[in-house]
């Protein structure tokens, strides 16, 4: 089976600790320090809609495939087409060219 083309540019981000004016800490998102913008193959997986406390909540799961790297974890997130995707799982595919298959979800809080 042929692999999908990596023709979508995504940005990988990590939460960083910052200090507020009162001396407390909070998290803000920043691009990864090394190669934050990478090409990916993107495949829609599933969507779901439900009610929570009288509000409609919708989520959508996407699979991103990128070339291997060691600095990406489930605590990171992906920006694609100005939409945030929270990483839910990362699978390393073995073979001639090692790739990461990342399952990510939009429409949920991180």
DRENTORTI-220147 format. One record per residue (C-alpha): residue number from 1; residue in one letter; x, y, z. Coordinates in pm, whole numbers, plus 50000, padded with zeros to 5 digits. Layout:
+-----+---+-------+-------+-------+
:   k : r :     u :     v :     w :
+-----+---+-------+-------+-------+
: NUM : a :     X :     Y :     Z :
...
+-----+---+-------+-------+-------+
END
This chain:
+-----+---+-------+-------+-------+
:   k : r :     u :     v :     w :
+-----+---+-------+-------+-------+
:   1 : x : 50000 : 50000 : 50000 :
:   2 : x : 50140 : 50340 : 49903 :
:   3 : x : 50215 : 50592 : 50174 :
:   4 : x : 50022 : 50919 : 50171 :
:   5 : x : 50208 : 51227 : 50052 :
:   6 : x : 50350 : 51450 : 50322 :
:   7 : x : 50212 : 51767 : 50169 :
:   8 : x : 50064 : 51954 : 50467 :
:   9 : x : 50274 : 52194 : 50674 :
:  10 : x : 50214 : 52161 : 51049 :
:  11 : x : 50370 : 52333 : 51350 :
:  12 : x : 50472 : 52139 : 51661 :
:  13 : x : 50436 : 52321 : 51993 :
:  14 : x : 50521 : 52265 : 52360 :
:  15 : x : 50388 : 52426 : 52677 :
:  16 : x : 50642 : 52648 : 52852 :
:  17 : x : 50626 : 52781 : 53205 :
:  18 : x : 50606 : 53160 : 53236 :
:  19 : x : 50575 : 53395 : 53532 :
:  20 : x : 50295 : 53645 : 53577 :
:  21 : x : 50325 : 53990 : 53739 :
:  22 : x : 50223 : 53851 : 54078 :
:  23 : x : 50504 : 53594 : 54083 :
:  24 : x : 50281 : 53300 : 53995 :
:  25 : x : 50336 : 53065 : 53704 :
:  26 : x : 50126 : 52975 : 53404 :
:  27 : x : 50175 : 52785 : 53080 :
:  28 : x : 50193 : 52928 : 52733 :
:  29 : x : 50245 : 52749 : 52402 :
:  30 : x : 50556 : 52803 : 52191 :
:  31 : x : 50693 : 52640 : 51877 :
:  32 : x : 50944 : 52363 : 51944 :
:  33 : x : 51299 : 52495 : 51946 :
:  34 : x : 51417 : 52261 : 51669 :
:  35 : x : 51233 : 52216 : 51339 :
:  36 : x : 50889 : 52321 : 51463 :
:  37 : x : 50745 : 52339 : 51109 :
:  38 : x : 50737 : 51999 : 50939 :
:  39 : x : 50559 : 51835 : 50648 :
:  40 : x : 50295 : 51575 : 50731 :
:  41 : x : 50049 : 51340 : 50570 :
:  42 : x : 49706 : 51406 : 50720 :
:  43 : x : 49420 : 51157 : 50743 :
:  44 : x : 49079 : 51218 : 50904 :
:  45 : x : 48987 : 50943 : 51149 :
:  46 : x : 48661 : 51016 : 51332 :
:  47 : x : 48433 : 51281 : 51474 :
:  48 : x : 48199 : 51295 : 51768 :
:  49 : x : 47936 : 51534 : 51897 :
:  50 : x : 47769 : 51533 : 52236 :
:  51 : x : 47601 : 51743 : 52502 :
:  52 : x : 47775 : 51859 : 52819 :
:  53 : x : 47584 : 52075 : 53068 :
:  54 : x : 47349 : 52195 : 52796 :
:  55 : x : 47625 : 52279 : 52546 :
:  56 : x : 47709 : 52096 : 52227 :
:  57 : x : 48069 : 51973 : 52220 :
:  58 : x : 48227 : 51840 : 51902 :
:  59 : x : 48561 : 51667 : 51865 :
:  60 : x : 48746 : 51548 : 51557 :
:  61 : x : 49036 : 51301 : 51545 :
:  62 : x : 49309 : 51330 : 51282 :
:  63 : x : 49614 : 51117 : 51212 :
:  64 : x : 49934 : 51306 : 51123 :
:  65 : x : 50232 : 51114 : 50983 :
:  66 : x : 50574 : 51281 : 50999 :
:  67 : x : 50936 : 51172 : 50975 :
:  68 : x : 51088 : 51039 : 51296 :
:  69 : x : 51205 : 51269 : 51575 :
:  70 : x : 51276 : 51211 : 51943 :
:  71 : x : 51156 : 51537 : 52100 :
:  72 : x : 50781 : 51490 : 52052 :
:  73 : x : 50553 : 51361 : 52331 :
:  74 : x : 50183 : 51349 : 52415 :
:  75 : x : 50230 : 51673 : 52613 :
:  76 : x : 50291 : 51863 : 52288 :
:  77 : x : 50032 : 51986 : 52040 :
:  78 : x : 49999 : 52045 : 51666 :
:  79 : x : 49883 : 52355 : 51482 :
:  80 : x : 49746 : 52282 : 51135 :
:  81 : x : 49557 : 52527 : 50918 :
:  82 : x : 49515 : 52763 : 51219 :
:  83 : x : 49349 : 52488 : 51426 :
:  84 : x : 49492 : 52337 : 51746 :
:  85 : x : 49515 : 51958 : 51777 :
:  86 : x : 49601 : 51798 : 52113 :
:  87 : x : 49822 : 51491 : 52074 :
:  88 : x : 49657 : 51179 : 52216 :
:  89 : x : 49909 : 50915 : 52107 :
:  90 : x : 50229 : 50866 : 51909 :
:  91 : x : 50314 : 50542 : 51729 :
:  92 : x : 50655 : 50476 : 51574 :
:  93 : x : 50635 : 50280 : 51251 :
:  94 : x : 50942 : 50076 : 51174 :
:  95 : x : 51074 : 50007 : 50832 :
:  96 : x : 51315 : 50160 : 50590 :
:  97 : x : 51220 : 50518 : 50680 :
:  98 : x : 51105 : 50548 : 51039 :
:  99 : x : 50791 : 50760 : 51071 :
: 100 : x : 50574 : 50880 : 51355 :
: 101 : x : 50199 : 50837 : 51333 :
: 102 : x : 50037 : 51089 : 51565 :
: 103 : x : 49672 : 51069 : 51667 :
: 104 : x : 49548 : 51413 : 51764 :
: 105 : x : 49212 : 51564 : 51851 :
: 106 : x : 49063 : 51909 : 51805 :
: 107 : x : 48773 : 52055 : 51994 :
: 108 : x : 48892 : 51960 : 52342 :
: 109 : x : 49078 : 52146 : 52612 :
: 110 : x : 49435 : 52037 : 52681 :
+-----+---+-------+-------+-------+
END
